[in-house]
Amino acid sequence: MSLLLSDVSPPQQDVPPAPAGRSWRNAIIGLFLVGCALRIGTVLVALRTDYNPYVQVRQIGDVVEFTAIAVSLAKGEGVSLHYESAIGDFFQNPEGVSPRRPPVPTVRRPVGYPLWLALLFQLFGFRLVPVLMVQALLSALSTLLVYLIARQIGSARFAMIPYALSVVYYPFWFKATLLLSSTLLIFTTLLALYGLMRWLIRPTIRRAWWAGIGVGASYLVKTILLPFVPLFLIAAYWHHRRLGVPRASVTPPQVGAQLIQIHNPYNPTFESFTPPGFVDEGYEGLRRAMAEARPTLPPETPQILAEILVDDAYRRASLAFIASDPAHFMKGLWRAFWNMWRIDYVTAKPYRKASNLVCYAMLVPFCLLGIGVAVARRNAPALLLAGFLVYFAAFHTLTAAKIRYRITAMPAFFILASLGLAQGWARVTHRQAVVPSPGRSD
């Protein structure tokens, strides 16, 4: 089967042709159902293994905090972590477990995912299994957004390649079993990129509203898109030559704590990058650096203000160390980049390694080729994805270089790799791949 970006070749005349739209629609629906089955099956398996969500809520720090804030919101007690110490037993007996301290407002976590969890708790009660099923469905819906985004770049045949990759990529299934923001972040980020892409192709008020809603939803879950928006508007200005460029000066929460994990004077040998590649937040150098940078605040300081001041102190301490030792900083950048974008995803299961080998490692050169094709053809939607991928890599290399963070950028990676794959196939078969210069306009 040809992987060209051109349309499907017409069938033979002696066979009654089926409507092209119907055949692609059936393939899309079929893959979507496969994706749903894989994700729901993974949730059911997780309930019988060590990945049981009730076990996770007791053990994993991020899960505990997200869930505690969601429970507080669902009970009408605000954005607070006061359920944190009791959350391990809460879902076994929601009515019989109460927090040990009063509600105290916090900004330690973006509020988007806890709000989403709180809504699900309101709908289904304090039960985790229905929440995971909804997350599995949301993960499957994200693959449809991958198809719609790729469809702005090329034909339906081309769009099926990244769509199929996103359906079978194992980390997407696994994240649906965790009470972490990853699944919702992937969906909202894709929604934002799709809205921005449609608006870039043809700016209208209605498309601007949809793009704004997508960006706002993604920002509530995680602030990764915030610095990208002004960069996007600058590019859009040069693309349309008639758009203004607003300013943005909001600092994402916990950026100071993320900076100090990598850039601090007690990390001369990059000991935070422990095998198999995650940043170890418990290593001695980080604890010493955070203790020395942490300011002394009056006891009556409001909790939210204290969190902001402490994080700002971490940020300033990190920047001061970077300025004092630029050579160490440059070495740290390379280690941070490799820590996040290394080929081998951390896993021990053979089928997970196979998924990562096929869906990531083998596609890296094609992704680079796809970026080159986007630049050479000046295809606006493809350039938007390439810009997002480059920005995403740079942002996380500077701040938090955990390998699990790259999953948010994998849909863009799949689409650009498919673009490079299609171009390479066209060269091998001596055919010309059709990549429209401005992208689709409908």
N, C-alpha and C positions, 0 to 999 in steps of 0.2 A: 504494500500500500504506500502510495506516495505521501510524503510529509510536506509537500509544497503548501505554501500559503494561498495558492489559487483554489478555485472552486472545484467541486467534485466533477470528474469527467462524466458525460452523459452515458446512460446504459445503452445496450444494444437495442436496435429497432424492433426485433422480433419478440422482445420481452416487455410486457406492459410495465412502464416505469411507475414506481411509487412516488408520491410527492416528496421532494427533497426535504422540505421542512419537517414532514412527519417522520422520516427516517432519522434525522438528527435529533428530533425531539424524543423519539423512543430510546436512542442511545444515551441521551442526557438523563432521562428518567431512570433508565436501567442502571447507570453508574451511580446515580444518587441513591437508589435503593440498596445497591451493593455497599456504598459508604455507610448508610444507616445501619445495615446489618452488621458490618464490621465493628462499628462503634458501640452499638448496643450489646453485641456479643462480648466486647472487651469489658464493658461495665459489669456484665453478669459474671464474667470470669474473675474480675477484680474482687467481687463480693465474696468469693470463695478462696481468696489467696491472701498473701501478706499486704496486698494493696487495698484491702478492705477500707472503705472510707471512714468507718468508725475507728479503725486503728490510726489512720492518718491524722484525724482530728486530735488524737491524743499526743502525737509524736512530732509532727512537722511544724516548725515555728511559723512560717508564712501562712499555712493552712489555719493554725490556731488563731492568728490575729485577724485574718479575713473573716473567718466564721464568727468570732466573738463580736466584731463590729456589726456583722449582718444580724446576729441575734439581738443585739442592742437596738438596732434600727427597727427590726420587726416588732419589738416590744414597745416602741415609741419612746426609747430612752436616749436617743441621739447617737452621734458618732463617737463611741466610747469603747475602750478595751476592758471594762470592768468585769466582763464575763470570761476573760482570758484564763484565769486560774481554774475556773469551773467548767470550761467548755468540753473537757475530755469526757465528763460524765453527763453532760447536758442532754445529749440525744438519746440516752438510755432512759432518762426520766425527766423530760422537759419541765414538768410541773413541780417536781420535788427538788430541783437544784436551783440555788440562788447564788448570785455573786457575793463575794466577801467584802467588797468595797463599793462606795457609791459611784455613779457615773461621772467620768471626767472626760471632757472633750479632747479629741486627739486629731492630729493631721499626719500621723505616721504612715498611713496608707491612703492612696487615692480612693475616693468614695464610690467610684463607678461600680466596681465588682461587688462590694458589700451591699449597695443598693439593689443590684440585680438579685443577689442571694436573698435579701430581705423580701423582695417581691415574691420570689418562689416560695419562701417560707410562709408568706401570707396566703398563697394559693394552695399549698399542699400540706401545711403544717410543718412542724419541725422534724421532718423526715428527710434523710439524705438520698435515698434511692431515687425518688422522683426528680430530685434536683440533678442527679447525674444523668438521668435519661433525657432531661431537657438539654443538658450540656452536650450530650451525644448528638441530638438533633441539630443543635446550633453548629456543632462542628461539621456536620454533613451539609448544612446550608452554606457554610463558608466555602465549601468546594464549588458550589454553584456561583458564588461571587467570583471565584478564580476564573471560571468559564466566561462570565460576563465581561470581566476585565480583559481577558485575552481576546475576546471577540471584538473589542475596540481596536485591536492591532491587526488582526488577520481574519481569515475565513473560519467557518465552523470546524472544518477539518483541523486547522492549526490549533484552535482553542481546545479541542479535545485532548491534546497532548498534556498540557499542564493540568487540565481538569482531572485526567486519569492519574497523574502523579500525585496530586493532592488527595485523591480518594484513597490511594494505597499506602501513602507515607505513614509509617507506623507511629511516630511521635504525635501526630495529630489525633490518632485514636486514644493514645495513652493519656494525653492531657485532659481528655473529657472525664477521666476517672478521678481527677484531683480537684479539690476545692481551692483552686488557684485561678488567677485572672487570665491565664494564657488563652483559654478557649474563647472567652468573651473578647479579649484584646485582638485576637486574630480576626474575628468577625467584624468588629467595629473599625479596625484599621483597613480591612478590605473594603468596607462600606465607604470609608472616607476617601480612599484612593479611587474607587469607582466614581464617586461623586465629583472629585476634583478632575478626574480624567474626562468625564462627560462635559463638565463646564469648560475645560480647556479646549475641547474640540469645538464646542459651540456655546459661547457664553450667553446665558439667559438668566433672568431673575429666578425662575423656578429651579433651574439647575444649581444656581448659587445657594438657594435655600437648602436643597438636598445635600449639597457638598458641605455646607455649614453644619447641618445636623450630624452628618457622618463624622466630621472632624471633632465636633463638640462631644459626641458620644465616646470617641476614641480617647479624647483628652481626659474625660472623667475616669476612664479605666486606667490609663497610664499616660504620662505627659510626653511620651516619645515624639508625637507629631507636632508639638508646639513650636520648636525652633524650625521645623521643616516648612511650616506654612508661609512665613515671610520669604523664605528661599523660593518656594513655589510661586509666590506672587511676583517676585522679581523675574523669574523665568517666564511667567505668563505675560508680564509687561513687554519683554523683548519679543515674545511670540505674537502678541496682538498689537503692540505699539500704542495702546490707548488705555492701559489700566494703571491705577495708582498703587503705591506700595505702602501699606500701613506698618506701623512699628509694633514690635512685641518685646516686652521686657519682664517676663515672669520667670522666676527660677523654679524648676521642677522640685518637688519635695524629695528630701533625702539625697540630693545630689552630692552634698558634702560628705556624707557617710560613704557613698559609693566611691568618691574620689580618694578618700583616705585609705580605702582597702588596698589600693594599688600604689599610690604615691605618698609615701611617708618615710621618714629617716630611718625607721627600724626595719626596713625591708630591703637591705642591700643586695641580697641574693635572690630576690623574688620568691621568698619562701611561701608566699600566699598561694602561689600556683602549684598546689600539691597534686600528685597523681590521684585520680585520672584526669585532672584538668579543671576542676572547680576551684573557685576562690574560697579558701578556708577562712571563714570569718572568726575562727577561734584561735588563730595563731598568735603567739606572744607579741610579735611586733605590732600587730594591729591594736591589741589591747593597750599597749604602752602608749602608742601614738594617740589613741582616742582619749586616754586618761589625761595626758598632758595638754591636749587641745581643748578639752571640755572646760567651759567657763564656770566659775562659781556664781550661782544665781541665788537671790533671796528666796527663802521658802515660800513666800507669798506670790511668786511669779506664776501667772496663769499657765496651765499646761501647754496650750497651743503656742503661746509666746515662747515658752521655754524650749519646746521642740525646734522652733524656727531659729532661735538664737544658738542653740547647740549645733545644729546642722550648719549654720553659717560659720561658726567657729571652725568646724571640721573643714569646710571648703577653703577658708582663708589659710589654715595651716597647711593644707595640701598645696595650694598655689604658691605659698612662700617656699616650701620645700622644692617644688618644681623650678622656681626661679633661682634657687641657690645651687641646684645640681641638674642642669639641662641634659647632660650626658646620660645620667641615670634615668631621667624621664624618657629619653628617646629609646633606651633599651627596654624600658617598661612598656612603651607603646607596642613594640613588636611582640613581646611576650603576651600582652593583653589581647592583641589581634589574633594571635595563633590560638590562644586559650579559648576564644569564642568560635573561630571559623576553622578549627582543625578538622581533618577529614573523619577521624574516628569518633563517632558519637559514643558517649559513655554508656555501655550496655554489655551484658554478658550473654544474652540470649542470641542464638544463631540467626533466628528469623529477624530480629531487630537489626543485627549487623548487616544482613542481606538487604533490608529495606534502606538502611543508610547508605550502603555502597551503591545501590542502583539509583536511588532518588537524590543523592547528594554528591558523593565522591566522583562518580562517573560523569556528572553533569557540570562540574566546575568549569572545565575548558569551554563547554558550550555556552555557559552563562557569560563568560568573558567575550566570546564571539558574538553573542546576542547583544551585549552592550555596544560592541563595535558596529553591528548592523543598525542598531537604533540611531547611533550618531551619524553613520554614513548616509542613511536614508532620511534622516531628520523626521522620523516618525514621532509625533508629539506624545501619544500615549505611552509608547515604549520608552521614550526619553524620561517621562515622568517616573516610570518604574525604576529605570536605571538610576535616576537622581535619588529616589527614595532609598534604594539599596546601598548606594555609596554613602549617603548621609547616615543611614542606620549603622553601617559598619564603623564610621568615624565617631559617631556619638557614643556608642557603647565601648569602643576601644579607649576613649578618654575617661569614661566613668565606670561602668560595671561590665566586665568582660566575662560573664558566665555563659557557658555554652548553651544552656537552655533558653537564653534570651533570643537566640537567633531564630527560633521557631516562628516568631512574628514576621520575619522577613522572608521565610521560605516560599510563600506563594509568589512573591515578586521574583524570587530566584527561579522557580519553576517556569514561569512565563518567559523570562529572558533566556533561560537555557533552551526552551522549546523553540524560541526564535533563532538561536544559534544552530540548533539541531536541524531546523527546516532549511536554513541557509546552507549548511554543510551538505545536506542531502541533495539540494538543488545543484550544488557544484559537482558532486560526485556523479550525478545522473545527467549532467550537462543540460539542466533545465534552469529556467529563470524563475526564481521565487518572486511572487508579487507581494511587495510590502508597500502599501499606500503611504505616500509622504506625509499627509496631514493626519492620517488615521481615519476611522469611520466618522461620518457626520450625522448618522441617524441613530 
